[in-house]
Amino acid sequence: MLDDTNRRIIEVLEKDARTSLRKIAEEVGVSLGTVSNRVHKMEESGVIKGYRVLLDSDKVGWELTVVIGLRIQKGRLIEMQEKIAKDHRVYGVYDVTGDFDSMIVARAKNRKDLDDLSKNLLSMDGILRSVTHLVLNTVKEDPTSFPH
């Protein structure tokens, strides 16, 4: 598990993943070598999975966000989820409990793109039912606000 020092290092990286190791050491109050070793170990163990640029989806042309509930033919869940996950518009694929087998979060450029997503991806053989919810307003979407 993570100790307090690792948590503080992660907090600094979440604010700006480009922060230098020297600056992290200053902010956390530990040596540069400690930060270097701990970041390296967290990367190797998969705690830190990578570093990414966060984009504003509206500003880069992805105007629509949808949340889709899927019922999938028995015995084909993994197969269908893997196919769906390959689509570049799909942001997340989740196994869930409740009325659906899987929930999908996806982005579309516009209504035409959403129509294509619905007709080609969500109507594949093996998908028994889909219910698409169009996101009207995003109240919070922050992949950096991870509890640790």
C-alpha positions as CSV (number, residue, x, y, z in Angstrom):
1,M,0.0,0.0,0.0
2,L,0.9,3.6,-0.2
3,D,2.5,5.4,2.8
4,D,2.2,9.1,3.5
5,T,5.4,10.0,1.5
6,N,4.1,8.2,-1.6
7,R,0.7,9.8,-1.2
8,R,2.3,13.3,-1.1
9,I,4.5,12.6,-4.1
10,I,1.4,11.4,-6.0
11,E,-0.5,14.6,-5.0
12,V,2.3,16.8,-6.5
13,L,2.3,14.7,-9.7
14,E,-1.5,14.9,-10.0
15,K,-1.3,18.7,-10.0
16,D,1.4,18.7,-12.7
17,A,2.9,15.5,-13.9
18,R,5.8,17.5,-15.4
19,T,7.0,18.7,-12.0
20,S,10.7,17.9,-11.7
21,L,11.8,15.4,-9.1
22,R,13.8,18.1,-7.4
23,K,10.7,20.3,-7.0
24,I,8.7,17.3,-5.7
25,A,11.5,16.6,-3.1
26,E,11.2,20.2,-2.0
27,E,7.5,20.2,-1.7
28,V,7.3,16.8,0.1
29,G,10.3,17.5,2.3
30,V,12.4,14.5,1.4
31,S,15.6,14.0,-0.5
32,L,15.8,13.9,-4.3
33,G,17.1,10.3,-4.2
34,T,14.0,9.3,-2.1
35,V,11.7,10.8,-4.6
36,S,13.5,9.3,-7.6
37,N,13.5,5.8,-6.0
38,R,9.9,6.0,-4.9
39,V,8.6,7.3,-8.3
40,H,10.6,4.6,-10.1
41,K,9.2,1.9,-7.8
42,M,5.6,3.2,-8.2
43,E,6.1,3.1,-12.0
44,E,7.5,-0.4,-11.9
45,S,4.7,-1.8,-9.7
46,G,2.0,-0.1,-11.8
47,V,0.8,2.3,-9.1
48,I,1.8,5.0,-11.6
49,K,0.5,3.8,-14.9
50,G,1.7,6.6,-17.1
51,Y,1.7,10.4,-17.7
52,R,-0.9,12.0,-20.0
53,V,-2.1,15.2,-21.3
54,L,-5.6,16.1,-20.2
55,L,-7.6,17.7,-23.0
56,D,-10.8,19.8,-23.0
57,S,-13.0,17.5,-25.1
58,D,-15.2,20.4,-26.3
59,K,-12.2,22.4,-27.4
60,V,-10.7,19.5,-29.4
61,G,-14.0,18.8,-31.2
62,W,-15.6,16.1,-29.1
63,E,-18.9,17.8,-28.4
64,L,-21.0,14.9,-27.1
65,T,-20.5,12.5,-24.2
66,V,-22.7,9.5,-23.8
67,V,-23.1,6.8,-21.1
68,I,-24.4,3.6,-22.6
69,G,-25.8,0.6,-20.8
70,L,-25.5,-2.7,-22.6
71,R,-27.1,-6.1,-22.3
72,I,-24.8,-8.7,-23.9
73,Q,-25.5,-12.2,-25.0
74,K,-24.6,-14.8,-22.4
75,G,-21.0,-16.1,-22.9
76,R,-19.9,-13.1,-25.1
77,L,-19.3,-10.4,-22.5
78,I,-15.5,-10.3,-22.7
79,E,-15.5,-10.7,-26.5
80,M,-18.0,-7.8,-27.0
81,Q,-16.3,-5.5,-24.4
82,E,-12.9,-6.0,-26.2
83,K,-14.4,-5.1,-29.5
84,I,-16.1,-2.0,-28.1
85,A,-12.9,-1.0,-26.3
86,K,-11.0,-0.8,-29.6
87,D,-13.2,2.0,-30.9
88,H,-11.3,5.4,-30.6
89,R,-14.5,7.1,-29.3
90,V,-14.8,4.8,-26.3
91,Y,-13.4,6.4,-23.1
92,G,-14.3,3.6,-20.7
93,V,-15.7,0.1,-20.6
94,Y,-17.0,-1.3,-17.3
95,D,-18.5,-4.5,-16.0
96,V,-21.4,-3.5,-13.7
97,T,-24.1,-4.9,-11.5
98,G,-27.8,-4.2,-12.0
99,D,-29.9,-4.1,-15.2
100,F,-27.0,-4.0,-17.6
101,D,-23.9,-6.2,-18.1
102,S,-21.7,-3.4,-19.2
103,M,-21.5,0.4,-19.1
104,I,-19.7,2.4,-21.8
105,V,-18.6,6.0,-21.6
106,A,-17.9,7.4,-25.1
107,R,-17.4,10.7,-26.9
108,A,-18.7,11.7,-30.3
109,K,-17.8,14.7,-32.4
110,N,-21.4,15.4,-33.3
111,R,-24.8,13.8,-33.9
112,K,-23.6,12.2,-37.1
113,D,-20.7,10.6,-35.3
114,L,-23.0,9.5,-32.5
115,D,-25.4,7.9,-35.1
116,D,-22.4,6.0,-36.5
117,L,-21.4,4.9,-33.0
118,S,-24.9,3.7,-32.3
119,K,-25.5,1.9,-35.6
120,N,-22.1,0.3,-36.1
121,L,-20.8,-0.4,-32.6
122,L,-23.9,-0.8,-30.5
123,S,-25.8,-2.9,-33.0
124,M,-23.1,-5.7,-33.3
125,D,-24.2,-9.3,-33.1
126,G,-24.0,-10.1,-29.5
127,I,-25.4,-6.9,-28.2
128,L,-29.0,-7.7,-27.0
129,R,-30.0,-4.2,-25.9
130,S,-28.4,-0.7,-25.5
131,V,-29.7,2.3,-23.7
132,T,-27.8,5.5,-24.5
133,H,-27.8,8.5,-22.2
134,L,-26.6,11.8,-23.7
135,V,-24.7,13.9,-21.1
136,L,-26.2,17.4,-21.0
137,N,-23.8,19.0,-18.6
138,T,-20.6,17.7,-16.9
139,V,-20.6,18.7,-13.3
140,K,-17.3,17.0,-12.5
141,E,-14.9,15.0,-14.6
142,D,-11.4,14.9,-13.2
143,P,-9.3,11.8,-13.6
144,T,-6.7,13.4,-11.3
145,S,-9.0,13.5,-8.3
146,F,-8.2,10.0,-7.2
147,P,-8.5,9.1,-3.6
148,H,-5.2,8.0,-2.0
